[in-house]
């Protein structure tokens, strides 16, 4: 059985608004607009507050996280998948 290694986020740079450049452990860089993932209510909406968004960090599993409890897995970020709540 083939195993699949999920590239983990190893660095990031804020660009503008909620767009960030992510650097992955495999050396690739991707630009992602995180606003589309953070829309909604509750804990996700809290990450859209500029003072909270600016406290983004890389969590232990290689994804992104905020002190408010919001986190995003590296697989979703790497593949820039649409949010699960959006109907296609």
N, C-alpha and C positions, 0 to 999 in steps of 0.2 A: 504494500500500500504506500502510495506517495504521500509524503508529509508536506505540509505547507507552512512556511515560516512567514509570519506576519511582520512586515517591516515596522519597527517601532520608531516613534518620533524621538530624535536625539537633540533637536534644536528648533527654535522658531524665531521669527522676526515679525513684529507688528508692521503692517504696511499702511493701510488707511481704513478708517471705520472699523469693520469687523473682519477685514481681509488680512490673512497672515500667510507668510511663507514658511512652510514646514520642511525641515530636513529630516530624512529617514535614515535609519541605520545602514541601509544598503547604498547610501550616497545620493539617492535621488532627492530632488527638491520639488515641492508642489505648492501652488498658490491656491488657497481655499478661502471662500467667503463663509465664515462661521455663522453669520447672522441667520441664514436659512435653517440652521440646525437649532438655534437658540430661541426661535419664535415660539410663542405659546404663553402659558400661564405658569405660575408657581416657580419652582426652583430654576427652570430653564430661563424664564423671563428675567430672573435676577441677574443672570450672567450678562445680559444686555446693558446693564447699568455700567457706564464707563469706568467708574471707580472699582467695580468688581471685575469687569472684563480685563482690565489692565493687570490683575493679579493672577492671570493664567499661569499655570506651571505644568511641567511634564510629570505625570504620575508614574508610579512604580512599574506599571504594566506597559509603559511606552505610549500611552494616550495623553490627552490634554485634560486638565481638571482646573476647577476653581474652588476657592475656600467655601463657597456657598453649597458645595456638594454636587455640582454638575460635573459630569465627566464624559469624555468621548473616546471610544476605543480606536486604536491605531488602524485597524482594518478599514473602518468606515472612512477615516481621514485619508488613508492611502489611496483608496479606490474612489474617493469623493462620491460615495453613494448618496442618493437622495434620502432625505429624512424618512423614517419609517411611517410617520403620520400623514404623509402627503399621498393623496390618491392620484394614481396615474391614469 
